[in-house]
Amino acid sequence: MKHTVTLALSLGAALMLSTAAMAQGKKIAYFAASSQNGFNQATYEGVQAKAAELGYETEIFDGAFDAAVQYSQIEDVLASGNFAGFIVAPNDSVGIAGAFEQVIAAGVPIATVLFPVGPDLNTLEPQVPGITATVASPPVPGATVQAEAVVSFCADKDPCNVVIVIGGKIFPFDNLRLETYKTVLGAHANIKIVAEGEGYYSPDTALTTMTDILQAQKDVHVVLSNADQHLPGVEIALEAAGYTVADLYLSGGGAAAIAIDAIREGRWDATLAYFPVSMGSLAMEQIANAIEGKPVTQAINMDTAGPLQAMIDKSVLDANPDFKGEWAQ
């Protein structure tokens, strides 16, 4: 009888261990740069949808736009042993490499979205050996296309006065975009960059920034930004200063639904799309492939992997009337 009970307990323990192992094998951690950020939320929607389709569970972790917080989260979640795969939207694309190395050394698949991990933000091939997948848009090509569109708008204006509203100069990827804008626009004598401001991906912050700029600059023709989140605030500031916004050239980034609507209405002119839902879905697919021993695509360029071309203006939307944008803002 004793042996029977012991055997039953052993079988029960084995079953519990097996169930726990199965649960671990089906759970994916998504490390958001900030879970309060609309773009990160949309990326997670893509992760969730693809995970559900493939039979996986997911959990989101809030990096709070803090590189140290995100680094610690990755270490803690790895130590828990409860997750079979990681997807990260990095706050610090260089500093986070050490956390990636720990995950890779533990044999857990890990993907990065939006930005590559490593010192070269324009390289999608793994800079940390063993990264499962990079699903991102290189900053320089996209920023170049944005700036060249401004050059076209400014062709018959001299001077053509440009305000740049960037996310934050503390972010390496935003600095790279800013320098690209300045290099492209600086090659044209008729184009004057009259002000640079930071919006920190917030309409309210961008409103304050643009209001301050317009107190000193009275003749603005273009507002060039890397983020659609900035343009609602920019638009309010311009209207308050007496501008007819439709007469200006406004360019953002992200292809948020609010930007798609504004471009269709003729208020804004362009957005550089990053397609966050598609991005999250593609990253989740690669993590599942790695877990299941299937072929993995290590480098996915969202400039070409999205549902539309990356640079979206009214002509693109006219040709794709059903496109709504993959996130709110």
C-alpha positions as CSV (number, residue, x, y, z in Angstrom):
1,M,0.0,0.0,0.0
2,K,2.9,2.3,0.9
3,H,4.5,1.7,-2.4
4,T,1.2,2.4,-4.2
5,V,0.8,5.7,-2.4
6,T,4.4,6.6,-3.2
7,L,4.0,5.7,-6.8
8,A,0.8,7.8,-7.0
9,L,2.5,10.7,-5.4
10,S,5.4,10.4,-7.8
11,L,3.1,10.2,-10.8
12,G,1.2,13.3,-9.5
13,A,4.4,15.2,-9.0
14,A,5.6,14.2,-12.5
15,L,2.3,15.3,-13.9
16,M,2.6,18.7,-12.2
17,L,6.1,19.2,-13.5
18,S,5.0,18.2,-17.0
19,T,2.1,20.7,-16.8
20,A,4.4,23.4,-15.5
21,A,6.9,22.7,-18.3
22,M,4.1,22.9,-20.9
23,A,2.9,26.2,-19.5
24,Q,6.4,27.6,-19.6
25,G,6.8,26.4,-23.2
26,K,3.7,28.3,-24.2
27,K,4.3,31.6,-22.4
28,I,6.0,34.6,-24.1
29,A,7.1,37.8,-22.3
30,Y,6.8,41.2,-24.1
31,F,9.0,43.9,-22.7
32,A,7.5,47.2,-23.7
33,A,9.6,50.4,-23.7
34,S,6.5,51.7,-21.9
35,S,3.2,49.9,-21.6
36,Q,1.4,53.3,-21.5
37,N,2.7,54.2,-24.9
38,G,0.2,53.7,-27.8
39,F,2.8,52.3,-30.2
40,N,4.0,49.8,-27.7
41,Q,0.4,48.8,-26.9
42,A,-0.2,48.2,-30.6
43,T,2.9,46.1,-30.9
44,Y,1.7,44.0,-28.1
45,E,-1.7,43.6,-29.8
46,G,0.2,42.1,-32.7
47,V,2.2,39.8,-30.4
48,Q,-1.0,38.7,-28.6
49,A,-3.0,38.0,-31.8
50,K,-0.3,35.9,-33.4
51,A,0.4,34.1,-30.1
52,A,-3.3,33.2,-29.7
53,E,-3.3,31.9,-33.3
54,L,-0.3,29.8,-32.6
55,G,-1.4,28.5,-29.2
56,Y,0.8,30.7,-26.9
57,E,0.1,32.9,-23.9
58,T,1.7,36.3,-23.4
59,E,2.4,38.8,-20.6
60,I,3.5,42.4,-20.9
61,F,6.1,44.2,-18.8
62,D,6.2,48.0,-18.4
63,G,9.7,49.4,-19.1
64,A,8.4,52.9,-18.1
65,F,10.8,54.5,-20.7
66,D,13.6,53.6,-18.2
67,A,16.5,51.6,-19.5
68,A,17.6,50.4,-16.1
69,V,14.1,49.2,-15.2
70,Q,13.8,47.3,-18.5
71,Y,17.2,45.7,-18.0
72,S,16.3,44.5,-14.5
73,Q,12.9,43.2,-15.8
74,I,14.6,41.0,-18.4
75,E,17.0,39.6,-15.8
76,D,14.2,38.9,-13.3
77,V,11.9,37.3,-15.8
78,L,14.7,35.1,-17.1
79,A,15.5,34.0,-13.5
80,S,11.9,33.1,-13.0
81,G,12.1,30.4,-15.6
82,N,8.4,30.9,-16.5
83,F,8.8,32.1,-20.1
84,A,9.9,30.3,-23.2
85,G,10.5,33.4,-25.3
86,F,11.2,37.1,-25.0
87,I,10.2,40.0,-27.3
88,V,11.7,43.4,-26.4
89,A,11.0,47.0,-27.5
90,P,14.3,48.4,-26.2
91,N,14.7,51.7,-24.3
92,D,18.4,51.6,-24.7
93,S,19.4,49.8,-27.9
94,V,23.0,49.6,-26.9
95,G,22.9,49.2,-23.1
96,I,20.3,46.4,-23.3
97,A,22.8,44.1,-25.1
98,G,24.1,42.7,-21.8
99,A,20.6,41.5,-20.9
100,F,20.1,40.0,-24.3
101,E,23.4,38.0,-23.9
102,Q,22.1,36.6,-20.6
103,V,18.9,35.4,-22.3
104,I,20.7,33.9,-25.2
105,A,23.2,32.1,-22.9
106,A,20.2,30.6,-21.2
107,G,18.9,29.2,-24.5
108,V,15.8,31.3,-24.6
109,P,14.8,32.8,-27.9
110,I,14.7,36.6,-27.9
111,A,13.6,39.1,-30.5
112,T,13.9,42.9,-30.7
113,V,11.2,45.1,-32.3
114,L,11.3,48.8,-33.6
115,F,15.1,49.1,-33.0
116,P,18.1,46.8,-33.5
117,V,20.1,45.9,-30.4
118,G,23.7,47.1,-30.8
119,P,25.7,50.2,-31.7
120,D,24.6,50.3,-35.4
121,L,21.0,51.3,-35.5
122,N,20.9,50.8,-39.3
123,T,22.0,47.1,-39.2
124,L,19.2,44.6,-38.9
125,E,21.6,41.6,-38.9
126,P,22.3,40.4,-35.3
127,Q,25.0,42.5,-33.6
128,V,24.7,40.3,-30.5
129,P,25.3,36.7,-31.6
130,G,22.3,34.6,-31.1
131,I,19.5,37.1,-31.3
132,T,16.5,35.3,-32.8
133,A,15.1,38.1,-34.8
134,T,15.2,41.9,-35.4
135,V,11.9,43.3,-36.7
136,A,12.6,47.0,-37.2
137,S,13.0,50.0,-39.5
138,P,16.5,51.4,-39.9
139,P,16.3,55.1,-38.9
140,V,18.5,56.7,-41.6
141,P,16.7,55.5,-44.8
142,G,13.3,56.5,-43.4
143,A,14.4,59.8,-42.2
144,T,16.1,60.5,-45.5
145,V,12.8,59.8,-47.4
146,Q,10.9,62.1,-45.0
147,A,13.4,64.9,-45.5
148,E,13.5,64.5,-49.3
149,A,9.7,64.9,-49.3
150,V,10.2,68.2,-47.5
151,V,12.8,69.2,-50.1
152,S,10.2,68.6,-52.8
153,F,7.6,70.7,-51.0
154,C,10.1,73.5,-50.6
155,A,11.3,73.5,-54.2
156,D,9.4,76.8,-55.1
157,K,9.9,78.5,-51.7
158,D,12.8,80.7,-50.8
159,P,13.2,80.7,-47.9
160,C,11.3,77.6,-46.8
161,N,11.3,77.7,-43.0
162,V,11.3,74.3,-41.3
163,V,10.6,73.4,-37.7
164,I,11.8,69.9,-36.5
165,V,10.1,68.3,-33.6
166,I,12.0,65.2,-32.5
167,G,11.1,62.7,-29.8
168,G,14.0,63.3,-27.5
169,K,17.7,64.0,-28.0
170,I,18.5,61.6,-25.2
171,F,17.5,58.7,-27.5
172,P,20.2,57.6,-29.9
173,F,17.7,56.7,-32.6
174,D,16.1,60.2,-32.4
175,N,19.5,61.8,-32.6
176,L,20.3,59.8,-35.7
177,R,17.0,60.8,-37.3
178,L,17.6,64.5,-36.4
179,E,21.1,64.5,-37.9
180,T,19.7,62.8,-41.0
181,Y,17.1,65.5,-41.4
182,K,19.7,68.2,-40.9
183,T,22.1,66.7,-43.4
184,V,19.4,66.3,-46.2
185,L,17.8,69.7,-45.6
186,G,21.1,71.4,-45.1
187,A,22.2,70.6,-48.7
188,H,19.5,73.0,-50.0
189,A,20.2,76.8,-49.7
190,N,16.5,77.7,-49.8
191,I,15.7,75.6,-46.8
192,K,16.2,77.1,-43.3
193,I,15.8,75.0,-40.2
194,V,14.5,77.8,-37.9
195,A,14.0,75.7,-34.8
196,E,14.4,72.2,-33.2
197,G,12.2,71.0,-30.4
198,E,11.5,67.8,-28.4
199,G,8.0,66.3,-28.1
200,Y,8.8,63.2,-26.1
201,Y,6.1,61.3,-27.9
202,S,3.4,63.4,-26.2
203,P,0.8,65.7,-27.8
204,D,0.8,67.9,-24.7
205,T,4.6,68.2,-24.6
206,A,4.7,68.9,-28.4
207,L,2.0,71.6,-27.9
208,T,4.1,73.4,-25.3
209,T,7.3,73.0,-27.4
210,M,5.6,74.3,-30.6
211,T,3.9,77.2,-28.8
212,D,7.3,78.3,-27.5
213,I,8.9,78.0,-30.9
214,L,6.1,80.1,-32.5
215,Q,6.7,82.9,-30.1
216,A,10.1,83.4,-31.8
217,Q,9.3,82.2,-35.3
218,K,6.6,84.0,-37.3
219,D,6.9,82.4,-40.7
220,V,6.8,78.6,-40.7
221,H,6.2,76.5,-43.8
222,V,7.0,73.0,-42.6
223,V,6.9,70.9,-39.4
224,L,8.9,67.7,-39.7
225,S,8.6,65.2,-37.0
226,N,9.5,61.5,-36.4
227,A,6.3,60.9,-34.4
228,D,2.6,61.2,-35.2
229,Q,2.0,61.8,-31.5
230,H,3.5,65.2,-31.8
231,L,1.4,66.6,-34.6
232,P,-1.9,67.0,-32.7
233,G,-0.1,69.4,-30.3
234,V,1.7,71.0,-33.2
235,E,-1.6,71.5,-35.0
236,I,-3.2,73.2,-32.0
237,A,-0.3,75.5,-31.5
238,L,-0.2,76.5,-35.2
239,E,-3.9,77.3,-35.3
240,A,-3.6,79.3,-32.1
241,A,-0.9,81.3,-33.8
242,G,-3.2,82.1,-36.8
243,Y,-1.9,79.5,-39.3
244,T,-4.1,77.6,-41.7
245,V,-2.6,74.2,-41.1
246,A,-3.6,72.8,-44.5
247,D,-1.4,75.4,-46.2
248,L,1.7,74.0,-44.4
249,Y,3.6,70.8,-44.8
250,L,3.2,68.5,-41.8
251,S,5.0,65.1,-41.7
252,G,5.0,62.7,-38.8
253,G,6.0,59.1,-38.2
254,G,4.2,55.9,-37.2
255,A,1.1,55.8,-39.5
256,A,-1.3,56.2,-36.5
257,A,-5.0,56.2,-37.3
258,I,-5.1,59.9,-36.3
259,A,-2.4,60.6,-38.9
260,I,-4.2,58.6,-41.6
261,D,-7.4,60.5,-41.0
262,A,-5.6,63.9,-41.0
263,I,-3.8,63.1,-44.3
264,R,-7.0,62.0,-45.9
265,E,-8.7,65.2,-44.8
266,G,-5.8,67.3,-46.2
267,R,-4.7,68.7,-42.8
268,W,-1.4,66.8,-42.6
269,D,0.7,65.6,-45.6
270,A,2.7,62.5,-44.8
271,T,3.7,59.9,-42.2
272,L,6.5,57.4,-42.2
273,A,4.9,54.1,-41.2
274,Y,6.3,51.6,-38.7
275,F,3.2,49.3,-38.6
276,P,3.4,48.2,-34.9
277,V,0.7,45.5,-35.0
278,S,2.4,43.8,-38.0
279,M,5.8,44.2,-36.3
280,G,4.6,42.5,-33.1
281,S,3.0,39.7,-35.1
282,L,6.1,39.0,-37.2
283,A,8.3,39.0,-34.1
284,M,6.0,36.6,-32.3
285,E,6.0,34.3,-35.4
286,Q,9.8,34.1,-35.3
287,I,9.9,33.4,-31.6
288,A,7.4,30.6,-32.1
289,N,9.4,29.2,-35.0
290,A,12.6,29.2,-32.9
291,I,10.8,27.4,-30.0
292,E,9.3,24.8,-32.4
293,G,12.5,24.2,-34.4
294,K,11.2,25.8,-37.6
295,P,13.2,28.2,-39.9
296,V,13.5,31.7,-38.5
297,T,13.9,35.0,-40.4
298,Q,16.5,36.9,-38.4
299,A,16.2,40.3,-40.1
300,I,12.8,41.8,-41.1
301,N,12.8,45.3,-42.4
302,M,9.4,47.0,-41.7
303,D,10.1,49.5,-44.4
304,T,9.2,46.7,-46.8
305,A,7.4,44.1,-44.7
306,G,4.3,46.2,-43.9
307,P,0.9,46.2,-45.6
308,L,1.8,49.5,-47.5
309,Q,4.9,51.3,-48.5
310,A,6.6,53.0,-45.6
311,M,6.2,56.6,-46.7
312,I,2.5,57.3,-46.7
313,D,0.9,60.4,-48.3
314,K,-2.6,61.1,-49.7
315,S,-1.8,59.4,-53.1
316,V,-0.9,56.2,-51.2
317,L,-4.1,56.4,-49.2
318,D,-6.2,57.1,-52.3
319,A,-4.8,53.9,-53.7
320,N,-5.5,52.0,-50.5
321,P,-8.9,53.3,-49.3
322,D,-9.4,50.6,-46.7
323,F,-6.2,51.2,-44.8
324,K,-7.0,52.5,-41.3
325,G,-3.7,52.7,-39.5
326,E,-2.6,50.1,-37.0
327,W,-2.7,52.2,-33.8
328,A,-4.5,55.2,-32.4
329,Q,-1.6,57.4,-31.5
